[in-house]
Amino acid sequence: MERTTISDTLRKIVAAIEQRGSVNVTRLTVMKKWFEVPSHLSSFAIFIANHASRRKTKTTKQAGELIREARTLLADVDVFAPSIPRKAATRLYVSLHAFQNEHRNIPWGTARIIRDHSLFLIECGLHIYIGHRDTPTEGYRLAASYCENYDLRYGTGLHGPSRRRIEEIIDFIDRVEAREKLSV
C-alpha cells in the first residue's frame, strides 16, 4: 500500500476546490503532522513571510516602509535553513505588531483589526520563527491565514485564489522533502 504524503492530501484539497468551488479551511489541519518536525515549521514561517513581503498591494506609506524592511531582512535568507539575526527579526516583529495593534470590542470578546494582510502574515511568520509560537497548530494557522479567501458566493474559506496558494505550499513542501532526502 502506497503512503499518502501531505502533498498528495493538499493536491486533493485543490481538486476539491476545483470540483465544488469551495472547501472548509479546516481541511488544512493535515499540515499539523508535517509541522511536527521543528525545522519544517521555521522554514515554512519564513517562506510565508517572504512571500507576503513580495506581494504587490496598495498600502500606506508606513506599511510600505515596513514591507521594505521585511524584504531587506528576508532578501538573502535560505527558506530551507533560515538564519536571521534574532535581534533584527524581533525588532521587525515588534514594529509589525505595534503597527496593527488596534482592537475592537465585539459581542463575544475583543477582535484585533488587521488592515494589511501581508504585514500580518510577515508578523506571524516572524513570531513563529523567533520561537514565540512554534507549535504545529501555529503552523496550521499561518497556512490557513495565507490560503483563506473571501468570496461573496461562499464566504470565507478555501476557493478561487486559494488554489494557487496551496499549490505554492505543495511546491515548498516537495522541495523541503527533496532536500531532506539528499542530505540522508
Secondary structure, DSSP 8 states (H G I E B T S, - for coil): -----HHHHHHHHHHHHHHHS-B-GGGGGGHHHHTTSHHHHHHHHHHHHHHHHT------HHHHHHHHHHHHHHTT--TTS----HHHHHHHHHHHHHHT-EEEEETTEEEEE-S-HHHHHHHHHHHHHTTSS-SHHHHHHHHHHHH-EEETTTEEEB-TTHHHHHHHHHHHHHHHHHHHHHH-
